Amino acid sequence: MKNIESREERKKRFKNLSSEERKILIRKKLKLQGLSEGSGVKEMDQSSYDNEEMIELILLTKCFKKNNFQ
């Protein structure tokens, strides 16, 4: 039976890990999902994104988090 942690417990456990332990955990989760480090958008110049639009989207998502919209 799997131990079910609350969101706060997971955050606390993650923050208590060392940097190296966090890296190992993240790499393990990436591997389970069939991803590898740096496997984001391939062969695409990231500078083509509109920086202003990206900043607006980030600010918008922060509003959702504050209002608990999920």
Phi, psi and omega in degrees: 000134184274135178286123181264120180260149173284167180300319180294321179295319178297316179300315181296316180297318180295318180292333179281347179286151174286166180303316181295320179296321178297316179300316180298315180298315181295317179297321179297316179293321177300315181298319178298330180271002179078022180250164175228163180302134178075019183267027181293224181286117183268148174049039180223130180286114183292339182289351181285346178288144179285111183300320179298317180297319179296317179297318179297320179294320178297315179297322179296317180293329176296323177297319179297318181297318180297324182267006179058035173276122180218000000 
